Amino acid sequence: MSILYAGFLYFPEDKSSYIPAALEFLAIFILCVFVFRLVKRLSKKEEQKTKALEEYVLTKQQGTQDKDTQLRK
């Protein structure tokens, strides 16, 4: 069973081989933060569009209800 996990537990003697991995991790982390902020910004814009559409529909619906109420009187 321990033979299966041997490939995952490789620790090199020369610690300078960690530098490329650290740089790659840093680059991917920065990219992830950028994409997260982009998605958050786009989501905020879509939320504003949805709120505007909801307000439009509600005012249109209230206007129709007001007309129906006036016709009933």
Biopython code that builds the backbone (N, CA, C, O; Angstrom):
import numpy as np
from Bio.PDB.StructureBuilder import StructureBuilder

atoms = [
    (1, "MET", "N", (0.816, -1.192, 0.000)),
    (1, "MET", "CA", (0.000, 0.000, 0.000)),
    (1, "MET", "C", (0.868, 1.268, 0.000)),
    (1, "MET", "O", (0.532, 2.246, -0.668)),
    (2, "SER", "N", (1.963, 1.253, 0.735)),
    (2, "SER", "CA", (2.836, 2.427, 0.797)),
    (2, "SER", "C", (3.545, 2.685, -0.528)),
    (2, "SER", "O", (3.997, 3.804, -0.770)),
    (3, "ILE", "N", (3.653, 1.689, -1.379)),
    (3, "ILE", "CA", (4.295, 1.858, -2.680)),
    (3, "ILE", "C", (3.456, 2.774, -3.571)),
    (3, "ILE", "O", (4.003, 3.516, -4.387)),
    (4, "LEU", "N", (2.138, 2.725, -3.420)),
    (4, "LEU", "CA", (1.257, 3.549, -4.237)),
    (4, "LEU", "C", (1.449, 5.041, -3.977)),
    (4, "LEU", "O", (1.328, 5.848, -4.898)),
    (5, "TYR", "N", (1.739, 5.407, -2.757)),
    (5, "TYR", "CA", (1.874, 6.815, -2.387)),
    (5, "TYR", "C", (3.298, 7.343, -2.499)),
    (5, "TYR", "O", (3.538, 8.521, -2.232)),
    (6, "ALA", "N", (4.233, 6.507, -2.883)),
    (6, "ALA", "CA", (5.638, 6.910, -2.928)),
    (6, "ALA", "C", (5.887, 8.011, -3.953)),
    (6, "ALA", "O", (6.750, 8.859, -3.730)),
    (7, "GLY", "N", (5.153, 8.025, -5.078)),
    (7, "GLY", "CA", (5.364, 9.025, -6.103)),
    (7, "GLY", "C", (4.925, 10.418, -5.679)),
    (7, "GLY", "O", (5.441, 11.413, -6.188)),
    (8, "PHE", "N", (3.989, 10.494, -4.762)),
    (8, "PHE", "CA", (3.478, 11.786, -4.321)),
    (8, "PHE", "C", (4.372, 12.429, -3.264)),
    (8, "PHE", "O", (4.284, 13.635, -3.032)),
    (9, "LEU", "N", (5.219, 11.648, -2.630)),
    (9, "LEU", "CA", (6.042, 12.158, -1.533)),
    (9, "LEU", "C", (7.491, 12.335, -1.972)),
    (9, "LEU", "O", (8.407, 11.764, -1.381)),
    (10, "TYR", "N", (7.679, 13.119, -2.998)),
    (10, "TYR", "CA", (9.027, 13.372, -3.497)),
    (10, "TYR", "C", (9.492, 14.720, -2.959)),
    (10, "TYR", "O", (8.913, 15.758, -3.280)),
    (11, "PHE", "N", (10.523, 14.699, -2.152)),
    (11, "PHE", "CA", (11.102, 15.924, -1.613)),
    (11, "PHE", "C", (12.544, 16.017, -2.102)),
    (11, "PHE", "O", (13.396, 15.258, -1.639)),
    (12, "PRO", "N", (12.833, 16.926, -3.021)),
    (12, "PRO", "CA", (14.188, 16.984, -3.587)),
    (12, "PRO", "C", (15.212, 17.524, -2.582)),
    (12, "PRO", "O", (14.892, 18.305, -1.686)),
    (13, "GLU", "N", (16.428, 17.082, -2.770)),
    (13, "GLU", "CA", (17.530, 17.555, -1.921)),
    (13, "GLU", "C", (17.818, 19.037, -2.203)),
    (13, "GLU", "O", (18.051, 19.826, -1.288)),
    (14, "ASP", "N", (17.796, 19.386, -3.483)),
    (14, "ASP", "CA", (18.074, 20.766, -3.887)),
    (14, "ASP", "C", (16.780, 21.578, -3.778)),
    (14, "ASP", "O", (15.867, 21.396, -4.583)),
    (15, "LYS", "N", (16.699, 22.444, -2.820)),
    (15, "LYS", "CA", (15.464, 23.205, -2.565)),
    (15, "LYS", "C", (15.203, 24.276, -3.615)),
    (15, "LYS", "O", (14.120, 24.861, -3.629)),
    (16, "SER", "N", (16.161, 24.552, -4.492)),
    (16, "SER", "CA", (15.957, 25.560, -5.532)),
    (16, "SER", "C", (14.964, 25.071, -6.592)),
    (16, "SER", "O", (14.472, 25.875, -7.385)),
    (17, "SER", "N", (14.668, 23.796, -6.618)),
    (17, "SER", "CA", (13.664, 23.294, -7.567)),
    (17, "SER", "C", (12.248, 23.673, -7.136)),
    (17, "SER", "O", (11.296, 23.486, -7.895)),
    (18, "TYR", "N", (12.108, 24.197, -5.937)),
    (18, "TYR", "CA", (10.796, 24.690, -5.489)),
    (18, "TYR", "C", (10.465, 26.058, -6.090)),
    (18, "TYR", "O", (9.296, 26.442, -6.134)),
    (19, "ILE", "N", (11.458, 26.782, -6.544)),
    (19, "ILE", "CA", (11.249, 28.141, -7.055)),
    (19, "ILE", "C", (10.312, 28.172, -8.262)),
    (19, "ILE", "O", (9.384, 28.980, -8.257)),
    (20, "PRO", "N", (10.494, 27.347, -9.294)),
    (20, "PRO", "CA", (9.542, 27.378, -10.419)),
    (20, "PRO", "C", (8.112, 27.041, -9.988)),
    (20, "PRO", "O", (7.151, 27.635, -10.477)),
    (21, "ALA", "N", (7.986, 26.095, -9.079)),
    (21, "ALA", "CA", (6.651, 25.726, -8.600)),
    (21, "ALA", "C", (6.020, 26.886, -7.834)),
    (21, "ALA", "O", (4.824, 27.143, -7.974)),
    (22, "ALA", "N", (6.807, 27.582, -7.032)),
    (22, "ALA", "CA", (6.284, 28.721, -6.281)),
    (22, "ALA", "C", (5.880, 29.856, -7.218)),
    (22, "ALA", "O", (4.849, 30.498, -7.017)),
    (23, "LEU", "N", (6.700, 30.100, -8.246)),
    (23, "LEU", "CA", (6.359, 31.147, -9.211)),
    (23, "LEU", "C", (5.091, 30.795, -9.987)),
    (23, "LEU", "O", (4.243, 31.654, -10.229)),
    (24, "GLU", "N", (4.972, 29.531, -10.372)),
    (24, "GLU", "CA", (3.769, 29.090, -11.082)),
    (24, "GLU", "C", (2.541, 29.220, -10.191)),
    (24, "GLU", "O", (1.487, 29.667, -10.642)),
    (25, "PHE", "N", (2.677, 28.829, -8.927)),
    (25, "PHE", "CA", (1.573, 28.972, -7.988)),
    (25, "PHE", "C", (1.173, 30.437, -7.835)),
    (25, "PHE", "O", (-0.015, 30.762, -7.827)),
    (26, "LEU", "N", (2.158, 31.316, -7.713)),
    (26, "LEU", "CA", (1.884, 32.744, -7.561)),
    (26, "LEU", "C", (1.174, 33.304, -8.790)),
    (26, "LEU", "O", (0.230, 34.083, -8.662)),
    (27, "ALA", "N", (1.627, 32.910, -9.984)),
    (27, "ALA", "CA", (1.001, 33.385, -11.221)),
    (27, "ALA", "C", (-0.446, 32.897, -11.321)),
    (27, "ALA", "O", (-1.337, 33.666, -11.680)),
    (28, "ILE", "N", (-0.675, 31.643, -11.010)),
    (28, "ILE", "CA", (-2.037, 31.102, -11.081)),
    (28, "ILE", "C", (-2.920, 31.738, -10.015)),
    (28, "ILE", "O", (-4.097, 31.998, -10.263)),
    (29, "PHE", "N", (-2.368, 31.990, -8.837)),
    (29, "PHE", "CA", (-3.138, 32.637, -7.769)),
    (29, "PHE", "C", (-3.563, 34.045, -8.184)),
    (29, "PHE", "O", (-4.708, 34.441, -7.968)),
    (30, "ILE", "N", (-2.643, 34.793, -8.778)),
    (30, "ILE", "CA", (-2.962, 36.150, -9.237)),
    (30, "ILE", "C", (-4.016, 36.097, -10.336)),
    (30, "ILE", "O", (-4.934, 36.918, -10.359)),
    (31, "LEU", "N", (-3.890, 35.147, -11.234)),
    (31, "LEU", "CA", (-4.881, 34.974, -12.294)),
    (31, "LEU", "C", (-6.256, 34.634, -11.710)),
    (31, "LEU", "O", (-7.274, 35.147, -12.173)),
    (32, "CYS", "N", (-6.281, 33.783, -10.712)),
    (32, "CYS", "CA", (-7.554, 33.424, -10.060)),
    (32, "CYS", "C", (-8.194, 34.635, -9.383)),
    (32, "CYS", "O", (-9.409, 34.817, -9.462)),
    (33, "VAL", "N", (-7.398, 35.452, -8.729)),
    (33, "VAL", "CA", (-7.930, 36.662, -8.092)),
    (33, "VAL", "C", (-8.497, 37.602, -9.152)),
    (33, "VAL", "O", (-9.570, 38.174, -8.960)),
    (34, "PHE", "N", (-7.791, 37.767, -10.260)),
    (34, "PHE", "CA", (-8.255, 38.620, -11.350)),
    (34, "PHE", "C", (-9.580, 38.121, -11.917)),
    (34, "PHE", "O", (-10.507, 38.906, -12.117)),
    (35, "VAL", "N", (-9.671, 36.821, -12.174)),
    (35, "VAL", "CA", (-10.905, 36.249, -12.727)),
    (35, "VAL", "C", (-12.046, 36.378, -11.723)),
    (35, "VAL", "O", (-13.177, 36.670, -12.110)),
    (36, "PHE", "N", (-11.766, 36.165, -10.453)),
    (36, "PHE", "CA", (-12.790, 36.305, -9.418)),
    (36, "PHE", "C", (-13.341, 37.725, -9.391)),
    (36, "PHE", "O", (-14.556, 37.919, -9.332)),
    (37, "ARG", "N", (-12.458, 38.717, -9.432)),
    (37, "ARG", "CA", (-12.911, 40.108, -9.420)),
    (37, "ARG", "C", (-13.696, 40.456, -10.679)),
    (37, "ARG", "O", (-14.664, 41.215, -10.622)),
    (38, "LEU", "N", (-13.276, 39.897, -11.827)),
    (38, "LEU", "CA", (-13.986, 40.121, -13.082)),
    (38, "LEU", "C", (-15.400, 39.540, -13.018)),
    (38, "LEU", "O", (-16.364, 40.197, -13.410)),
    (39, "VAL", "N", (-15.516, 38.328, -12.529)),
    (39, "VAL", "CA", (-16.828, 37.692, -12.409)),
    (39, "VAL", "C", (-17.704, 38.461, -11.427)),
    (39, "VAL", "O", (-18.903, 38.620, -11.653)),
    (40, "LYS", "N", (-17.113, 38.930, -10.352)),
    (40, "LYS", "CA", (-17.864, 39.698, -9.360)),
    (40, "LYS", "C", (-18.377, 41.008, -9.964)),
    (40, "LYS", "O", (-19.519, 41.399, -9.725)),
    (41, "ARG", "N", (-17.540, 41.677, -10.740)),
    (41, "ARG", "CA", (-17.929, 42.934, -11.384)),
    (41, "ARG", "C", (-19.047, 42.694, -12.410)),
    (41, "ARG", "O", (-20.015, 43.452, -12.466)),
    (42, "LEU", "N", (-18.907, 41.644, -13.211)),
    (42, "LEU", "CA", (-19.942, 41.330, -14.198)),
    (42, "LEU", "C", (-21.248, 40.933, -13.516)),
    (42, "LEU", "O", (-22.331, 41.260, -14.002)),
    (43, "SER", "N", (-21.148, 40.242, -12.413)),
    (43, "SER", "CA", (-22.332, 39.846, -11.667)),
    (43, "SER", "C", (-23.054, 41.071, -11.108)),
    (43, "SER", "O", (-24.284, 41.115, -11.091)),
    (44, "LYS", "N", (-22.295, 42.057, -10.656)),
    (44, "LYS", "CA", (-22.887, 43.286, -10.131)),
    (44, "LYS", "C", (-23.649, 44.030, -11.238)),
    (44, "LYS", "O", (-24.734, 44.561, -11.002)),
    (45, "LYS", "N", (-23.072, 44.065, -12.444)),
    (45, "LYS", "CA", (-23.749, 44.717, -13.571)),
    (45, "LYS", "C", (-25.037, 43.989, -13.926)),
    (45, "LYS", "O", (-26.061, 44.623, -14.184)),
    (46, "GLU", "N", (-24.991, 42.666, -13.939)),
    (46, "GLU", "CA", (-26.192, 41.883, -14.246)),
    (46, "GLU", "C", (-27.257, 42.072, -13.172)),
    (46, "GLU", "O", (-28.450, 42.088, -13.473)),
    (47, "GLU", "N", (-26.826, 42.214, -11.920)),
    (47, "GLU", "CA", (-27.766, 42.453, -10.823)),
    (47, "GLU", "C", (-28.477, 43.792, -11.014)),
    (47, "GLU", "O", (-29.684, 43.891, -10.794)),
    (48, "GLN", "N", (-27.744, 44.804, -11.415)),
    (48, "GLN", "CA", (-28.348, 46.115, -11.646)),
    (48, "GLN", "C", (-29.334, 46.063, -12.806)),
    (48, "GLN", "O", (-30.404, 46.668, -12.738)),
    (49, "LYS", "N", (-28.984, 45.346, -13.868)),
    (49, "LYS", "CA", (-29.904, 45.207, -15.002)),
    (49, "LYS", "C", (-31.177, 44.476, -14.573)),
    (49, "LYS", "O", (-32.279, 44.852, -14.972)),
    (50, "THR", "N", (-31.020, 43.444, -13.768)),
    (50, "THR", "CA", (-32.167, 42.669, -13.303)),
    (50, "THR", "C", (-33.061, 43.514, -12.407)),
    (50, "THR", "O", (-34.285, 43.434, -12.510)),
    (51, "LYS", "N", (-32.470, 44.322, -11.530)),
    (51, "LYS", "CA", (-33.269, 45.199, -10.667)),
    (51, "LYS", "C", (-34.045, 46.218, -11.492)),
    (51, "LYS", "O", (-35.208, 46.497, -11.204)),
    (52, "ALA", "N", (-33.405, 46.773, -12.517)),
    (52, "ALA", "CA", (-34.084, 47.738, -13.375)),
    (52, "ALA", "C", (-35.247, 47.074, -14.103)),
    (52, "ALA", "O", (-36.325, 47.659, -14.204)),
    (53, "LEU", "N", (-35.046, 45.882, -14.603)),
    (53, "LEU", "CA", (-36.116, 45.152, -15.283)),
    (53, "LEU", "C", (-37.245, 44.819, -14.313)),
    (53, "LEU", "O", (-38.419, 44.922, -14.670)),
    (54, "GLU", "N", (-36.901, 44.421, -13.097)),
    (54, "GLU", "CA", (-37.909, 44.106, -12.086)),
    (54, "GLU", "C", (-38.735, 45.348, -11.736)),
    (54, "GLU", "O", (-39.958, 45.269, -11.623)),
    (55, "GLU", "N", (-38.076, 46.477, -11.567)),
    (55, "GLU", "CA", (-38.803, 47.715, -11.270)),
    (55, "GLU", "C", (-39.726, 48.098, -12.425)),
    (55, "GLU", "O", (-40.852, 48.545, -12.204)),
    (56, "TYR", "N", (-39.250, 47.923, -13.648)),
    (56, "TYR", "CA", (-40.067, 48.228, -14.826)),
    (56, "TYR", "C", (-41.314, 47.341, -14.855)),
    (56, "TYR", "O", (-42.421, 47.826, -15.089)),
    (57, "VAL", "N", (-41.129, 46.058, -14.619)),
    (57, "VAL", "CA", (-42.260, 45.130, -14.640)),
    (57, "VAL", "C", (-43.233, 45.447, -13.516)),
    (57, "VAL", "O", (-44.446, 45.415, -13.725)),
    (58, "LEU", "N", (-42.724, 45.751, -12.331)),
    (58, "LEU", "CA", (-43.611, 46.060, -11.204)),
    (58, "LEU", "C", (-44.399, 47.341, -11.447)),
    (58, "LEU", "O", (-45.589, 47.397, -11.138)),
    (59, "THR", "N", (-43.757, 48.373, -11.997)),
    (59, "THR", "CA", (-44.487, 49.610, -12.274)),
    (59, "THR", "C", (-45.516, 49.389, -13.370)),
    (59, "THR", "O", (-46.612, 49.948, -13.318)),
    (60, "LYS", "N", (-45.175, 48.587, -14.348)),
    (60, "LYS", "CA", (-46.115, 48.260, -15.420)),
    (60, "LYS", "C", (-47.305, 47.482, -14.847)),
    (60, "LYS", "O", (-48.450, 47.721, -15.231)),
    (61, "GLN", "N", (-47.033, 46.566, -13.942)),
    (61, "GLN", "CA", (-48.081, 45.753, -13.327)),
    (61, "GLN", "C", (-48.965, 46.629, -12.429)),
    (61, "GLN", "O", (-50.186, 46.475, -12.427)),
    (62, "GLN", "N", (-48.366, 47.527, -11.681)),
    (62, "GLN", "CA", (-49.149, 48.415, -10.823)),
    (62, "GLN", "C", (-50.013, 49.349, -11.657)),
    (62, "GLN", "O", (-51.150, 49.648, -11.293)),
    (63, "GLY", "N", (-49.465, 49.807, -12.779)),
    (63, "GLY", "CA", (-50.236, 50.671, -13.668)),
    (63, "GLY", "C", (-51.450, 49.945, -14.215)),
    (63, "GLY", "O", (-52.519, 50.542, -14.343)),
    (64, "THR", "N", (-51.309, 48.691, -14.534)),
    (64, "THR", "CA", (-52.430, 47.892, -15.039)),
    (64, "THR", "C", (-53.459, 47.670, -13.941)),
    (64, "THR", "O", (-54.662, 47.714, -14.198)),
    (65, "GLN", "N", (-52.997, 47.432, -12.726)),
    (65, "GLN", "CA", (-53.915, 47.219, -11.611)),
    (65, "GLN", "C", (-54.666, 48.506, -11.291)),
    (65, "GLN", "O", (-55.853, 48.467, -10.968)),
    (66, "ASP", "N", (-53.984, 49.646, -11.379)),
    (66, "ASP", "CA", (-54.641, 50.925, -11.122)),
    (66, "ASP", "C", (-55.728, 51.185, -12.164)),
    (66, "ASP", "O", (-56.801, 51.683, -11.823)),
    (67, "LYS", "N", (-55.466, 50.859, -13.412)),
    (67, "LYS", "CA", (-56.463, 51.042, -14.461)),
    (67, "LYS", "C", (-57.675, 50.139, -14.226)),
    (67, "LYS", "O", (-58.817, 50.558, -14.416)),
    (68, "ASP", "N", (-57.415, 48.892, -13.811)),
    (68, "ASP", "CA", (-58.512, 47.959, -13.525)),
    (68, "ASP", "C", (-59.345, 48.478, -12.349)),
    (68, "ASP", "O", (-60.571, 48.371, -12.374)),
    (69, "THR", "N", (-58.708, 49.030, -11.338)),
    (69, "THR", "CA", (-59.415, 49.556, -10.180)),
    (69, "THR", "C", (-60.273, 50.757, -10.582)),
    (69, "THR", "O", (-61.406, 50.890, -10.120)),
    (70, "GLN", "N", (-59.747, 51.620, -11.428)),
    (70, "GLN", "CA", (-60.497, 52.781, -11.863)),
    (70, "GLN", "C", (-61.687, 52.361, -12.739)),
    (70, "GLN", "O", (-62.746, 52.985, -12.673)),
    (71, "LEU", "N", (-61.529, 51.336, -13.537)),
    (71, "LEU", "CA", (-62.631, 50.868, -14.391)),
    (71, "LEU", "C", (-63.735, 50.232, -13.563)),
    (71, "LEU", "O", (-64.905, 50.319, -13.936)),
    (72, "ARG", "N", (-63.401, 49.608, -12.470)),
    (72, "ARG", "CA", (-64.400, 48.963, -11.609)),
    (72, "ARG", "C", (-65.230, 49.985, -10.856)),
    (72, "ARG", "O", (-66.369, 49.701, -10.486)),
    (73, "LYS", "N", (-64.683, 51.168, -10.624)),
    (73, "LYS", "CA", (-65.402, 52.192, -9.862)),
    (73, "LYS", "C", (-66.387, 52.808, -10.752)),
    (73, "LYS", "O", (-67.119, 53.705, -10.335)),
]
sb = StructureBuilder()
sb.init_structure("model")
sb.init_model(0)
sb.init_chain("A")
sb.init_seg("    ")
for serial, (resi, resn, name, xyz) in enumerate(atoms, 1):
    if name == "N":
        sb.init_residue(resn, " ", resi, " ")
    sb.init_atom(name, np.array(xyz, "f"), 0.0, 1.0, " ", f" {name:<3s}", serial, name[0])
structure = sb.get_structure()
